[in-house]
């Protein structure tokens, strides 16, 4: 039996961040009043810009206590113009999101000057954007606005490094949809580091609206003792909410300068095990979270008694354990989808075997699956469903990515996705018509097949189209048009309409179109020879229709069985 151990490594990641010297340097600029740095005054906020060598650092500060807890939706007609700078975040799955109303209003009120700032710092190789307290949301929004110009519209060779946003004690910015829009790109999400003291009560200003918000990026939670990291938004929110719910802490300001300086000095400390923590019966993940809460934030049963904290430490640790498990499961799929693809290749191999077995029985795998005449057909149902669900999820994930990442994704997975579409979609079609339905392409086709086909068409643009390779391997190919059998089924239904005087002319017109389609596909050697098997639905259609065939080319080809044999060998030369 394989024993899998899970860990939450935030207490290891945190010293890496605090030991870099980046946080004291950034905070030093926030607290600096260097006369050589001229502040830029805006409407309700101001910002300062500092440059050294290849680094540009921008700090935002809000003049007054401007923050209100309400969220405003990007789909609100009155707010449409306020979100124009963030339209690039929209996807087919995320058509709207909500942002703190005060923050976005303040951002828009200063938009003209902020656009000037963007232009001035556009050539900077490295950019850090920061803000403390109410300046944090503005820093986050300004950083988001940088992604539009830095990600999708430039040639990859011209891109500069993405900006880094570091906030200290910042209120939350937006809702779960905003977090999902940012998290669709691992690069975007990694651009945000939020430093937060467990004693900072700034979030209470958003209470009771906090549950409508969702963090994004990495959260570095700090205490006087140590620090720890959480990347998963739900875990970060759980800790933030526990801070809000601790009614015994007052509104005392946090000295982030002293905090990050002390953590910088303590970064080499190795003694992480706090007093009062019993890890005897804990699993690895639960133990590591207890260490994070205790060693980094001082949240232990002993400290709870001394400081009279209104927090159930054990319940909080158990909750975070569940959330971190969920996060790790999500990352397994996103980090290496090729591992799951290898499993799917086994199901594809099984369907290949099923296809060959059906052919040996004198019937193609499409008709065998449709008629369910053997136990192997029942086995194929599972393989079909596994592959369909896998590629549906993969396409959805690709569509959530920014354009450049999505393009790379398509290139990498195009071959496997095309093969799956051509192998599996005919089985979906068989199931569809087996249930007595009609017009699959308009009403029954899964969207992920459409997208996979679009990827292939985009890849083929500008490339020569030759059928010589198809002719050499025609016996082994999968029919290029994965909807071929849907067209056959519709042609069979049209044959029934020929008996109706009213529908006869329209049916004949569509059947003539189908004839031309089949003959054109045969001439390009894009159809598997399985269609000529005696028990196939195609042969059923042809035997019903051949007496009134209108395409002389197809009629001539089908009239001689030797032509089908020659086609199977790739030897038939179409006139």
N, C-alpha and C positions, 0 to 999 in steps of 0.2 A: 504494500500500500504506500502510495506517495503522500507524504505529509507536506502540505503547502503552508508556509509561514507568511503572514502579511505584516507590514510595518507602516507606520506613518512617520516619515523621515523629516518632518518640519524642524525638529530640534537639532538636526544635523545641517539642514540647509541654512537656518538662521545665522549661525556663526560665520558662514561663508559671506553672507550679505553684510553683517555688522563688522567684519574684519577687513573689508575692502577699503575702508576710508571714504567711500562714496557718500554715506549718509552724513557724517560730520561735515564734509565739504559742502554738501548741498544745503544743510541747515545753516552753515556759516554764512552762506550767501543770503539766505532768507533773513537772518538777523543782522546782516551788515547794513550799516548806514554810511558806507564809503561815499565821500563827496564826489569822487570821480565817476560814480555811476549816476546818471541822470534818470530819474523816474519818469515814466510816461503816464500822464494823468488821463484817465478816461471818465466815463459816466458811471459813477458808483464804484469803480475799482481803479487800481493803477498797477503797473508792472515795471520791472527793471530787467535789463538785459546785460549780461556779462559775457565777454569773449576772451578766451585765452587759447592760443595756438589753433587747434582744430575743434575746440569745444565751445559751444554756445549754451548758456544757461539762462532760462527765463523764469522769473518768479512772479506769481500773481498774488495780490492782496486785495481784499474787499474793504472798502472804506467804513461801512457801517454794518450793523447786525442785520443783514439784508435777507437772511434765509428764512423761507416759510416752508412748511412740510408738504404742500400740495404737489401732486404730479400732474403734468399736462401731456396729452397724447399727441403724437405726430399726425394722427388721422383727424384731429380736430380741425375743421375747415378754417377756423379763426387763427390757428397756429401754423398753417401750412407753410407760409413764407419763412417762419422761424426755424424750420427744419431743412431748408434747402441745402445747407452745408453738410447735412448728414444723410442725404438721400442714398448715397452709395452703400449705406448699411442695409438697405432693404434687399430682401431676397424673395423668391417665389413663396417661401414658407413664412417669412417675416415681413409683413406689409406695413406694420406700424410698431411703435414702442413708445414708452413714456419716460419723461425726464423731469427732474425737479423744476417746477415752474419758475422759481426765483432765479435759479442758476442759468437756465436757458434764456430768460428775459434779459438778464444782465449781460450774457454773452452777445445777444442780438443787439442790445443797445450800444454796444461797443464794436459792432461788426466791422465797420469801415476802417477803424484804426487797427483792429486785430488782423484784418486782411493785409494792411500795410506792413504789420509786424511779420506776418507769414512771408511776404515777399522779401523783406530784408534778411531774414534768417534762412531763406530757401537754400542757399548755397553752402550752409554749414554742414561739414561732414558728420558731426555728432551734435545732437541736441538733447538737452535735459530740460524738462518743463516741471516746475514744482509750485507748491502752494501749501500754506498752513491754514488749518481750520476752514473758514468759508472760502478761502482762496483755492482749496483743493478741487472742488467741483469745476471751477473755471479752468484750472490746469488740466483736468481730465477732458473737458469738452474741447479745449484748444488742441490737445494732443490727438483726439479723435479726428478733428478737422484736418490734421496733417496727413492722415492715412489716405485720403482721397487723392492727393497729389503725389504721394510717395509710392502707391501700390500698383494700381491697375493701368494707369494711363501712360506709363513710361516704358521704354525699352528696358528689359531686365539688366542689360549691361550699363544702363545709365542710373540705376537706382542708388540712392544713398542709404546709409543705415537708418532704420526706423527710429523715431524719437523715443526717449525714455521718460515716463512720467512718474515722479516720486512725490507723494503727498504725505503730510503729517497731520494726523487727527482730522481727516477730512470727512464731512458728512457723505452719505451715500448719494449717488447721482441719478440712477434710473431704475427701471423695473426689470423683471426677468427677461422680457423680450429684448431689451437693450443688451443685457448680459449675453444672451444667446447670439445676437447679431455680432457682438465683439468676439465671442469665443469660437465662432465658425472659422476664424483664422488663428492658428496657434501663435503666429507672429504678433498679431494685434494684442492678444491677451497677455503675452509676455512683456508688453511695453509698459505695464502698470504695476507699480510697487507702492502699496499703501502702508505706511508706518502708523501703528495705532497703539496707544497706551491703554491698558486695561482700566486705568483710573480716569481716562478722558470721558467726560459725560456729554460730549458734543452731540452724540446721537439722540440723547433725550429730547433734543429740540425737534426731532422728527417724530417722536412718539405721540400718538399711537399709530402713525402712518408707516412705521418702519417695516412692517410685514409686507407692505406693497413694494418695497425696494428689494434689489438683489445686488450684492457686490460683484465685481469683476476684477480680474487680475490676481496678483499675489498679495496676501495680507501678512505683514510682519507684526505680530502681536508682541508687545514689550511690557516688561515690568521692571521694578528696581532690581530684581534677581537675575533675570535672563530674558531670552526672547525665543519665539518659535514661529514657524510659517504654516499657513494653510492656503492651498490653491483652489480647492473645491469651493465654489460659491456658497453652497448650502452649509458647509462646515464653518466658513468665515461668518456667515449670517448667524449661525447658532451661537458663536462666541460673542458676537456683537450684541445679540439680543439678551444674552445672560448678563452682559455688562449693564444694559439698560434696566433689567429687572432687579439689579442689586440696588435696593432703595437706601442702603446705608451709606452710600458714597455721595458726597456733596459735589457742588460745582466748583472744584478747585482746579485752577489752570495747571497744565502739565508742562514742565520744562523739557521739551524734546531735545534741546541742545545738550543739556546735561545727560539726558537719558541715552542718546546715541553715542555720546563720548564715553560714558561708563561702559556701555555694551561693547564698544570698540576695544576697550582695554581688557574686558573680560572674555573676549572671543576665544582666547587660547585655553580657557578653563575647561577641564575635563570632568569635573565632579558634577554629574547631572542628577544623581539620585537624592531627592529631598527627604527630609525627615517626615514621618507620619504616613508614608505611602507603602502599603503592603501589596507586593506584586506576586505573592506566592501562587495564587490560583488564577492569575491572568494569562490570557493568550498573548502572543507577541504584539498584535495590533493594539489591544486594550492597554497593555503595559506601556507601549511607546506613547500612547495618547496621555496616559496618566503622568508619564515623565514630562511631557510637553506642558500639561496644565500645572504641574507642581514645580518643576525646575525653572520653567520660563516665566510663568505668570504668578507663581506663589499660591496657586489654588490647591491646597491640600487640606485634609481634615483637621490637622493641627493649626494651620494658618486660619482656617475657617473659624475655629473656636476663639483664637486670639483676636481676630479682626471683626468678628461678628458678621461675617459675610452672609448675605441672604441668597445663597446659591447651593443647590444640591450637587456637590462635586461628582458623586458617583453617577447620578442620572445624566449629568452633562457629558461625562466620559463615555457612557454607554451610547448616548445619542450620537456623539462625534464618531464613535467606532462604526456605527451603521452607515453614517454619511460618507466616511472615508472608504469603507468597503464598496459603496456604490460608485464613488469616484474612480477607484482603481479598476473596477470592472469596465467602466466606460473607457478609461484610458487604454485598456488592453486591446480593445477593438480598434480605437482610433490610432494608436501608436503603431500597430503592425497588422493591418488588414490582410497582408499577404499570408499570415498564418492561417486565417480563416479560409482564404482562397485555396490553400493547399488541401484543406478538408473538402471544399467544394469540388476540387479536381477529382476527388474519389467518386463523388456522385456523378460527375460528368463521364468518368470512365465507365461507371455502371450503366449509364444511359447509352453509351457507345456499344456496350455489350448487348444491351436490350435491343438496340437498333439492328445489329447483326443477327441476333437470334430471330427476331421477327421476320427478317428478310429470308432466312433459311426456311421459314414456315410458309413462304409464298405470299406474304402480306407485309406491307411496310409497317414501321413502328407507329406511324400516325394512325392507321386504321386498326391496328392491333390494340392500341391504347383506347381508341374510341369505342371499340366493340367489347373490350374487357373479356377476351376469350380464354385467358390463361391466368395462372397465379402470378406469373411474372409481371402482368399488367398492374396488379395490385402493388407489387414492390415498386414499380416505376412511379406510382403516385407520390410516394414519400420523396424520392429523388427529385422529382419535378418541383414539389413544393419547397424543398430545401433551397434549391437553386433560384427559384423565383423570388423567394423572400430575401435571400442574400443579395441578389443584384438590385432588387428594389431598394434595399437599405443603402447599398453602395452608391447608387445614382442619387438618392436623396442627400447623402453626405457630400457628394461632389457638388451638388447644386447649392449647398450651404457655404461652400468655400468662396473666397474672393476669386476674381477672374483668372489671375495668373496661377494660383494654386490649382484651380479647377482644370485649367488647360493642361498642366503637368499631370494631373490625376487622369484625365481622359487619355492622354498619350500612353501612360503606363498600363492602363487597364483595357485599352480598346480591343486588343486581340481576344482576350479572354471573354470580355463582355459580348463581342460580336458572335463568337462561337456559342456562347450560352444562349443568346437570343435565337439563333438559328436552330439550336437543338431543342430548347425548352418551349419556345412559343408555339410551335405546332401542337404540342401536347395540351397547352392551354386552349388552343382552338378546338382540338378534338373534344375536350371536356365541355366547352361552350356549346358546340352544336349537338353533342350527345344529350344535353339538357333541353333540346328543342328550341334554342334561341336562334336569332338571326342577326345579320349585319354586325359581325364581330369588330371590324375595323372602326366603326363609328361608335359602337356602344359597349364593347366588351374588352377592348385592348387596354392592358395596363400601361400607365404613362411611362414607366421606366423603359419599356421596349421602344417607345417612340423616341425617347431621349438617346438611348443607345444607338438607334438608327441614325439620328441626327449627328451624333459624334462621328460615325463612320462616313457620312456624306461630307462633313466638314474636313475630315482627314483626306478624302479622295480628291478634293478640289485641286485642280492643276496637275493631277497625276494622270498618266496615260492609262487607258482601259483596254487591256488585251485579254482575249479568251484562250490564248494558247496554253497557259498553265491550267485553266479549268478543263480543257480537253484532255490533257494528259492524266488528270486526277479525277475525272468526272464521276467514276464509280465510288470514290471515297468522299466526295464533297457533301456538305449540307446545303440544301437549297438556299440560294442567296436571299431571296425574299422570304422572310420568316412568316409572312402572311399569305403565302401561296395557297395553303390548304383552306384558308378562309375564303379565298376567291373561288376555289373549287366548290366549296359548299354552297356559296351563293349561286354559282352556275347550275348546280343541281336543283336548287329551289326555283331558278328561272325556267328550267325545263318544265317544271310543273305548271308554270304560268302560261306556257305556250298553248295549253288546252283552253285558256280563257280568251275569248275574242277581244275583250276590252284591253287586256294586258299583253296581248300577243306581240304587237309591234315594239313596245318598249322593252319586253323581254328579249326579243330578237336583237335589238340594238345593243343591249348590254352583253348578250352572249357573243356577238361579233367582236366587241371590245375585249372580252375575255380570251377569245381565240387568238387575237392579235397579241395579247399580253403573253400567252403561253408560248406561241411560236417565237416571239422575240426573245423570251427567256431561254428557250431551247437553243436558238441560234448562238447565244452568248455562252452556252454550256453552264448555265447558272442554276439548273434544276437537277436534283438527284434522280438517277435512273429508277429509283424505287417507285416512282409514279406509274411505271409501266407494268408493275406486278399485277397479276390477274385479279387479286382481291382489293386493289386500291380504289379509293373514292374517285380518283381521276379517271380510271378505266371505266368505272360505273357511269360517270358523266359522259365519257366519250361514246360509249355503246348506246346511250340514250340519244345522243345528239348528232352522231356522225351522218345520219341520213339527210340532215339539213345544214351541214357545215357550210360556212360561207367563206372561210379562209382557204384558198386553194393550196397554199404552202403547207399548213398544218394537216389538211386532209390527205395530201400526197404523202407526207411523212408518216402519218399514222396508218395508212392503208397497207403498208408493207412491214411485217414483223421484223424483217432483217434490218430495217432502218433503226428500230429501237435497240437491237443488239449492237449495231455499229456505233450508235450514240453512246452506249454503255462503255464501249472500248475507246471512245474518243476519236473514232475513225470516220464518222459520218461528216461529209462536206455539204453544208446547206447551200442550195442554189442562190 
